[in-house]
């Protein structure tokens, strides 16, 4: 799904389909969320892991990033 990155504001993400595994620096171990679950990223947090947790089922997420208008949505780390 993606390389380590940092959003400009806070993120609220909803897992629409499949399982998705993520890890936010300083928030413990990797966590797998499944369809219907949501997760939160604090402003400036480093999203270290973002991957599909299944070999057969695609993961689809809806991510809402709340930041100043015109901000770059993610910054590689």
C-alpha positions in Angstrom: 0.0 0.0 0.0 2.8 2.4 0.7 6.1 3.5 2.0 6.6 5.3 5.4 5.1 8.7 5.3 3.8 11.6 7.4 0.5 13.4 6.8 0.2 17.2 7.3 -2.8 16.9 9.7 -4.8 14.2 11.4 -6.1 11.3 9.5 -9.3 9.2 10.1 -9.4 6.1 7.9 -12.2 3.7 7.3 -11.6 0.1 6.0 -14.1 -0.4 3.2 -13.0 -3.9 2.2 -10.5 -6.6 3.2 -7.9 -6.5 6.0 -5.3 -3.8 6.2 -2.3 -3.7 8.5 -0.7 -0.5 9.7 1.7 0.8 12.3 2.1 4.3 13.6 5.4 5.3 15.2 4.9 5.4 19.0 1.5 3.7 19.0 2.6 0.2 19.7 2.8 -2.9 17.4 1.3 -3.4 13.9 -2.5 -3.6 14.0 -4.8 -5.2 11.4 -8.2 -3.6 10.8 -10.9 -5.3 8.9 -13.9 -4.0 6.8 -16.1 -1.6 8.9 -13.3 -0.6 11.3 -11.7 2.8 11.6 -8.3 4.1 12.8 -6.8 7.5 13.6 -3.4 9.1 13.0 -2.2 12.1 15.0 -0.9 15.2 13.2 2.7 14.7 12.3 2.7 11.0 13.1 4.9 8.7 11.0 2.9 5.9 9.3 5.6 3.2 9.3 3.7 0.3 7.9 0.7 0.3 5.5 0.0 -3.0 3.8 -2.7 -5.4 2.7 -3.0 -8.2 5.3 -4.3 -10.8 2.8 -2.7 -12.6 -0.1 -6.1 -13.1 -1.8 -8.5 -10.3 -0.7 -7.7 -6.6 -1.7 -7.9 -4.0 1.0 -9.7 -0.7 0.2 -9.7 2.3 2.5 -11.3 5.7 2.6 -8.8 8.1 4.3 -9.9 11.6 5.4 -6.9 13.9 6.0 -7.8 17.1 7.9 -5.1 19.7 7.2 -4.6 23.3 6.1 -6.0 23.8 2.6 -3.3 23.4 -0.1 -1.1 21.2 2.1 0.8 18.3 0.6 -1.2 15.2 1.5 1.8 13.1 2.5 5.5 13.6 3.0 7.9 10.6 2.6 10.0 9.8 5.6 
